[in-house]
Amino acid sequence: VCRLANMQQLPGVLEVLQGLPEPPQAINVRSFGLQDVFLALTGRSLRE
């Protein structure tokens, strides 16, 4: 798991991964939205 402060860091991470002797088989990129942040802070959905 790798967490980035912002998406501008992603190209550097991908460059490092390309240089590995055995690159990962899959890469999942997820950007957090308002719903995710609200749920993490309050434990409730925006629709509740």
HTML snippet that shows the backbone in 3Dmol.js (N, CA, C, O; Angstrom):
<script src="https://3Dmol.org/build/3Dmol-min.js"></script>
<div id="view" style="width:600px;height:400px;position:relative"></div>
<script>
const pdb = `
ATOM      1  N   VAL A   1       0.850  -1.177   0.000  1.00  0.00           N
ATOM      2  CA  VAL A   1       0.000   0.000   0.000  1.00  0.00           C
ATOM      3  C   VAL A   1       0.888   1.228   0.000  1.00  0.00           C
ATOM      4  O   VAL A   1       1.858   1.318   0.752  1.00  0.00           O
ATOM      5  N   CYS A   2       0.541   2.159  -0.847  1.00  0.00           N
ATOM      6  CA  CYS A   2       1.278   3.417  -0.947  1.00  0.00           C
ATOM      7  C   CYS A   2       0.260   4.549  -0.948  1.00  0.00           C
ATOM      8  O   CYS A   2      -0.627   4.580  -1.800  1.00  0.00           O
ATOM      9  N   ARG A   3       0.375   5.469  -0.012  1.00  0.00           N
ATOM     10  CA  ARG A   3      -0.544   6.606   0.042  1.00  0.00           C
ATOM     11  C   ARG A   3       0.198   7.862  -0.391  1.00  0.00           C
ATOM     12  O   ARG A   3       1.316   8.122   0.053  1.00  0.00           O
ATOM     13  N   LEU A   4      -0.431   8.624  -1.251  1.00  0.00           N
ATOM     14  CA  LEU A   4       0.169   9.844  -1.768  1.00  0.00           C
ATOM     15  C   LEU A   4      -0.533  11.064  -1.192  1.00  0.00           C
ATOM     16  O   LEU A   4      -1.736  11.036  -0.931  1.00  0.00           O
ATOM     17  N   ALA A   5       0.225  12.130  -0.997  1.00  0.00           N
ATOM     18  CA  ALA A   5      -0.367  13.377  -0.514  1.00  0.00           C
ATOM     19  C   ALA A   5      -1.206  14.023  -1.606  1.00  0.00           C
ATOM     20  O   ALA A   5      -2.210  14.677  -1.324  1.00  0.00           O
ATOM     21  N   ASN A   6      -0.789  13.838  -2.858  1.00  0.00           N
ATOM     22  CA  ASN A   6      -1.549  14.374  -3.991  1.00  0.00           C
ATOM     23  C   ASN A   6      -1.184  13.587  -5.247  1.00  0.00           C
ATOM     24  O   ASN A   6      -0.198  12.850  -5.276  1.00  0.00           O
ATOM     25  N   MET A   7      -1.991  13.761  -6.267  1.00  0.00           N
ATOM     26  CA  MET A   7      -1.807  12.985  -7.502  1.00  0.00           C
ATOM     27  C   MET A   7      -0.547  13.390  -8.267  1.00  0.00           C
ATOM     28  O   MET A   7      -0.122  12.668  -9.168  1.00  0.00           O
ATOM     29  N   GLN A   8       0.050  14.515  -7.930  1.00  0.00           N
ATOM     30  CA  GLN A   8       1.282  14.938  -8.598  1.00  0.00           C
ATOM     31  C   GLN A   8       2.441  14.005  -8.257  1.00  0.00           C
ATOM     32  O   GLN A   8       3.438  13.977  -8.980  1.00  0.00           O
ATOM     33  N   GLN A   9       2.331  13.252  -7.186  1.00  0.00           N
ATOM     34  CA  GLN A   9       3.375  12.304  -6.793  1.00  0.00           C
ATOM     35  C   GLN A   9       3.289  10.993  -7.573  1.00  0.00           C
ATOM     36  O   GLN A   9       4.249  10.222  -7.582  1.00  0.00           O
ATOM     37  N   LEU A  10       2.170  10.731  -8.221  1.00  0.00           N
ATOM     38  CA  LEU A  10       1.953   9.455  -8.901  1.00  0.00           C
ATOM     39  C   LEU A  10       2.988   9.144  -9.983  1.00  0.00           C
ATOM     40  O   LEU A  10       3.472   8.013 -10.024  1.00  0.00           O
ATOM     41  N   PRO A  11       3.355  10.084 -10.864  1.00  0.00           N
ATOM     42  CA  PRO A  11       4.356   9.747 -11.890  1.00  0.00           C
ATOM     43  C   PRO A  11       5.679   9.253 -11.300  1.00  0.00           C
ATOM     44  O   PRO A  11       6.297   8.345 -11.856  1.00  0.00           O
ATOM     45  N   GLY A  12       6.118   9.831 -10.195  1.00  0.00           N
ATOM     46  CA  GLY A  12       7.356   9.386  -9.558  1.00  0.00           C
ATOM     47  C   GLY A  12       7.252   7.972  -9.022  1.00  0.00           C
ATOM     48  O   GLY A  12       8.194   7.187  -9.135  1.00  0.00           O
ATOM     49  N   VAL A  13       6.108   7.647  -8.440  1.00  0.00           N
ATOM     50  CA  VAL A  13       5.889   6.293  -7.920  1.00  0.00           C
ATOM     51  C   VAL A  13       5.868   5.290  -9.068  1.00  0.00           C
ATOM     52  O   VAL A  13       6.465   4.219  -8.963  1.00  0.00           O
ATOM     53  N   LEU A  14       5.192   5.625 -10.154  1.00  0.00           N
ATOM     54  CA  LEU A  14       5.134   4.723 -11.309  1.00  0.00           C
ATOM     55  C   LEU A  14       6.516   4.511 -11.914  1.00  0.00           C
ATOM     56  O   LEU A  14       6.830   3.415 -12.378  1.00  0.00           O
ATOM     57  N   GLU A  15       7.334   5.543 -11.910  1.00  0.00           N
ATOM     58  CA  GLU A  15       8.700   5.433 -12.437  1.00  0.00           C
ATOM     59  C   GLU A  15       9.520   4.458 -11.594  1.00  0.00           C
ATOM     60  O   GLU A  15      10.265   3.640 -12.134  1.00  0.00           O
ATOM     61  N   VAL A  16       9.382   4.545 -10.281  1.00  0.00           N
ATOM     62  CA  VAL A  16      10.089   3.621  -9.386  1.00  0.00           C
ATOM     63  C   VAL A  16       9.621   2.192  -9.627  1.00  0.00           C
ATOM     64  O   VAL A  16      10.438   1.272  -9.674  1.00  0.00           O
ATOM     65  N   LEU A  17       8.314   1.999  -9.780  1.00  0.00           N
ATOM     66  CA  LEU A  17       7.770   0.656 -10.004  1.00  0.00           C
ATOM     67  C   LEU A  17       8.270   0.059 -11.316  1.00  0.00           C
ATOM     68  O   LEU A  17       8.514  -1.145 -11.396  1.00  0.00           O
ATOM     69  N   GLN A  18       8.424   0.888 -12.339  1.00  0.00           N
ATOM     70  CA  GLN A  18       8.925   0.399 -13.629  1.00  0.00           C
ATOM     71  C   GLN A  18      10.362  -0.079 -13.524  1.00  0.00           C
ATOM     72  O   GLN A  18      10.782  -0.952 -14.283  1.00  0.00           O
ATOM     73  N   GLY A  19      11.122   0.483 -12.591  1.00  0.00           N
ATOM     74  CA  GLY A  19      12.520   0.111 -12.435  1.00  0.00           C
ATOM     75  C   GLY A  19      12.745  -1.141 -11.603  1.00  0.00           C
ATOM     76  O   GLY A  19      13.879  -1.608 -11.496  1.00  0.00           O
ATOM     77  N   LEU A  20      11.704  -1.689 -11.018  1.00  0.00           N
ATOM     78  CA  LEU A  20      11.849  -2.892 -10.203  1.00  0.00           C
ATOM     79  C   LEU A  20      12.127  -4.108 -11.083  1.00  0.00           C
ATOM     80  O   LEU A  20      11.641  -4.180 -12.211  1.00  0.00           O
ATOM     81  N   PRO A  21      12.907  -5.065 -10.572  1.00  0.00           N
ATOM     82  CA  PRO A  21      13.178  -6.272 -11.353  1.00  0.00           C
ATOM     83  C   PRO A  21      11.892  -7.040 -11.683  1.00  0.00           C
ATOM     84  O   PRO A  21      11.762  -7.607 -12.768  1.00  0.00           O
ATOM     85  N   GLU A  22      10.955  -7.053 -10.746  1.00  0.00           N
ATOM     86  CA  GLU A  22       9.659  -7.700 -10.960  1.00  0.00           C
ATOM     87  C   GLU A  22       8.570  -6.691 -10.629  1.00  0.00           C
ATOM     88  O   GLU A  22       8.184  -6.563  -9.467  1.00  0.00           O
ATOM     89  N   PRO A  23       8.066  -5.971 -11.632  1.00  0.00           N
ATOM     90  CA  PRO A  23       7.049  -4.960 -11.353  1.00  0.00           C
ATOM     91  C   PRO A  23       5.748  -5.599 -10.862  1.00  0.00           C
ATOM     92  O   PRO A  23       5.505  -6.777 -11.123  1.00  0.00           O
ATOM     93  N   PRO A  24       4.919  -4.843 -10.160  1.00  0.00           N
ATOM     94  CA  PRO A  24       3.653  -5.388  -9.662  1.00  0.00           C
ATOM     95  C   PRO A  24       2.751  -5.837 -10.808  1.00  0.00           C
ATOM     96  O   PRO A  24       2.813  -5.302 -11.914  1.00  0.00           O
ATOM     97  N   GLN A  25       1.917  -6.826 -10.521  1.00  0.00           N
ATOM     98  CA  GLN A  25       0.995  -7.341 -11.531  1.00  0.00           C
ATOM     99  C   GLN A  25      -0.200  -6.421 -11.720  1.00  0.00           C
ATOM    100  O   GLN A  25      -0.818  -6.426 -12.784  1.00  0.00           O
ATOM    101  N   ALA A  26      -0.533  -5.636 -10.712  1.00  0.00           N
ATOM    102  CA  ALA A  26      -1.687  -4.739 -10.806  1.00  0.00           C
ATOM    103  C   ALA A  26      -1.441  -3.500  -9.953  1.00  0.00           C
ATOM    104  O   ALA A  26      -0.772  -3.557  -8.921  1.00  0.00           O
ATOM    105  N   ILE A  27      -1.992  -2.390 -10.405  1.00  0.00           N
ATOM    106  CA  ILE A  27      -1.919  -1.131  -9.662  1.00  0.00           C
ATOM    107  C   ILE A  27      -3.327  -0.550  -9.621  1.00  0.00           C
ATOM    108  O   ILE A  27      -3.959  -0.355 -10.659  1.00  0.00           O
ATOM    109  N   ASN A  28      -3.807  -0.278  -8.423  1.00  0.00           N
ATOM    110  CA  ASN A  28      -5.120   0.343  -8.255  1.00  0.00           C
ATOM    111  C   ASN A  28      -4.922   1.759  -7.744  1.00  0.00           C
ATOM    112  O   ASN A  28      -4.222   1.977  -6.755  1.00  0.00           O
ATOM    113  N   VAL A  29      -5.534   2.713  -8.412  1.00  0.00           N
ATOM    114  CA  VAL A  29      -5.440   4.114  -8.005  1.00  0.00           C
ATOM    115  C   VAL A  29      -6.833   4.566  -7.605  1.00  0.00           C
ATOM    116  O   VAL A  29      -7.791   4.412  -8.363  1.00  0.00           O
ATOM    117  N   ARG A  30      -6.933   5.124  -6.409  1.00  0.00           N
ATOM    118  CA  ARG A  30      -8.231   5.584  -5.919  1.00  0.00           C
ATOM    119  C   ARG A  30      -8.089   7.001  -5.402  1.00  0.00           C
ATOM    120  O   ARG A  30      -7.170   7.310  -4.643  1.00  0.00           O
ATOM    121  N   SER A  31      -8.982   7.837  -5.807  1.00  0.00           N
ATOM    122  CA  SER A  31      -9.012   9.215  -5.340  1.00  0.00           C
ATOM    123  C   SER A  31     -10.201   9.364  -4.399  1.00  0.00           C
ATOM    124  O   SER A  31     -11.306   8.925  -4.721  1.00  0.00           O
ATOM    125  N   PHE A  32      -9.987   9.970  -3.258  1.00  0.00           N
ATOM    126  CA  PHE A  32     -11.051  10.125  -2.280  1.00  0.00           C
ATOM    127  C   PHE A  32     -11.937  11.309  -2.615  1.00  0.00           C
ATOM    128  O   PHE A  32     -11.449  12.380  -2.978  1.00  0.00           O
ATOM    129  N   GLY A  33     -13.227  11.114  -2.494  1.00  0.00           N
ATOM    130  CA  GLY A  33     -14.202  12.168  -2.735  1.00  0.00           C
ATOM    131  C   GLY A  33     -14.814  12.628  -1.427  1.00  0.00           C
ATOM    132  O   GLY A  33     -14.440  12.157  -0.353  1.00  0.00           O
ATOM    133  N   LEU A  34     -15.743  13.538  -1.522  1.00  0.00           N
ATOM    134  CA  LEU A  34     -16.400  14.098  -0.347  1.00  0.00           C
ATOM    135  C   LEU A  34     -17.070  13.004   0.481  1.00  0.00           C
ATOM    136  O   LEU A  34     -16.993  13.021   1.710  1.00  0.00           O
ATOM    137  N   GLN A  35     -17.725  12.056  -0.184  1.00  0.00           N
ATOM    138  CA  GLN A  35     -18.404  10.960   0.525  1.00  0.00           C
ATOM    139  C   GLN A  35     -17.406  10.165   1.362  1.00  0.00           C
ATOM    140  O   GLN A  35     -17.697   9.833   2.511  1.00  0.00           O
ATOM    141  N   ASP A  36     -16.238   9.856   0.809  1.00  0.00           N
ATOM    142  CA  ASP A  36     -15.226   9.083   1.529  1.00  0.00           C
ATOM    143  C   ASP A  36     -14.712   9.836   2.752  1.00  0.00           C
ATOM    144  O   ASP A  36     -14.568   9.257   3.828  1.00  0.00           O
ATOM    145  N   VAL A  37     -14.440  11.114   2.586  1.00  0.00           N
ATOM    146  CA  VAL A  37     -13.915  11.930   3.682  1.00  0.00           C
ATOM    147  C   VAL A  37     -14.962  12.066   4.784  1.00  0.00           C
ATOM    148  O   VAL A  37     -14.639  11.918   5.962  1.00  0.00           O
ATOM    149  N   PHE A  38     -16.204  12.345   4.419  1.00  0.00           N
ATOM    150  CA  PHE A  38     -17.279  12.500   5.396  1.00  0.00           C
ATOM    151  C   PHE A  38     -17.476  11.205   6.184  1.00  0.00           C
ATOM    152  O   PHE A  38     -17.635  11.238   7.404  1.00  0.00           O
ATOM    153  N   LEU A  39     -17.465  10.070   5.490  1.00  0.00           N
ATOM    154  CA  LEU A  39     -17.636   8.777   6.144  1.00  0.00           C
ATOM    155  C   LEU A  39     -16.490   8.507   7.117  1.00  0.00           C
ATOM    156  O   LEU A  39     -16.722   8.013   8.220  1.00  0.00           O
ATOM    157  N   ALA A  40     -15.263   8.824   6.722  1.00  0.00           N
ATOM    158  CA  ALA A  40     -14.104   8.603   7.589  1.00  0.00           C
ATOM    159  C   ALA A  40     -14.161   9.482   8.834  1.00  0.00           C
ATOM    160  O   ALA A  40     -13.776   9.044   9.918  1.00  0.00           O
ATOM    161  N   LEU A  41     -14.634  10.709   8.689  1.00  0.00           N
ATOM    162  CA  LEU A  41     -14.662  11.644   9.815  1.00  0.00           C
ATOM    163  C   LEU A  41     -15.837  11.415  10.755  1.00  0.00           C
ATOM    164  O   LEU A  41     -15.699  11.571  11.969  1.00  0.00           O
ATOM    165  N   THR A  42     -16.984  11.049  10.211  1.00  0.00           N
ATOM    166  CA  THR A  42     -18.200  10.965  11.027  1.00  0.00           C
ATOM    167  C   THR A  42     -18.716   9.546  11.222  1.00  0.00           C
ATOM    168  O   THR A  42     -19.478   9.289  12.154  1.00  0.00           O
ATOM    169  N   GLY A  43     -18.313   8.632  10.363  1.00  0.00           N
ATOM    170  CA  GLY A  43     -18.845   7.281  10.423  1.00  0.00           C
ATOM    171  C   GLY A  43     -20.245   7.173   9.842  1.00  0.00           C
ATOM    172  O   GLY A  43     -20.895   6.134   9.964  1.00  0.00           O
ATOM    173  N   ARG A  44     -20.712   8.243   9.209  1.00  0.00           N
ATOM    174  CA  ARG A  44     -22.057   8.266   8.632  1.00  0.00           C
ATOM    175  C   ARG A  44     -21.980   8.623   7.157  1.00  0.00           C
ATOM    176  O   ARG A  44     -21.045   9.281   6.703  1.00  0.00           O
ATOM    177  N   SER A  45     -22.980   8.175   6.431  1.00  0.00           N
ATOM    178  CA  SER A  45     -23.099   8.503   5.015  1.00  0.00           C
ATOM    179  C   SER A  45     -23.687   9.898   4.860  1.00  0.00           C
ATOM    180  O   SER A  45     -24.417  10.364   5.735  1.00  0.00           O
ATOM    181  N   LEU A  46     -23.379  10.564   3.763  1.00  0.00           N
ATOM    182  CA  LEU A  46     -23.968  11.879   3.503  1.00  0.00           C
ATOM    183  C   LEU A  46     -25.479  11.787   3.345  1.00  0.00           C
ATOM    184  O   LEU A  46     -26.184  12.773   3.564  1.00  0.00           O
ATOM    185  N   ARG A  47     -25.980  10.632   2.973  1.00  0.00           N
ATOM    186  CA  ARG A  47     -27.421  10.463   2.734  1.00  0.00           C
ATOM    187  C   ARG A  47     -28.207  10.166   4.004  1.00  0.00           C
ATOM    188  O   ARG A  47     -29.437  10.188   3.984  1.00  0.00           O
ATOM    189  N   GLU A  48     -27.523   9.891   5.101  1.00  0.00           N
ATOM    190  CA  GLU A  48     -28.233   9.563   6.352  1.00  0.00           C
ATOM    191  C   GLU A  48     -28.893  10.784   6.946  1.00  0.00           C
ATOM    192  O   GLU A  48     -29.531  10.692   7.994  1.00  0.00           O
TER     193      GLU A  48
END
`;
const viewer = $3Dmol.createViewer("view");
viewer.addModel(pdb, "pdb");
viewer.setStyle({}, {cartoon: {color: "spectrum"}});
viewer.zoomTo();
viewer.render();
</script>
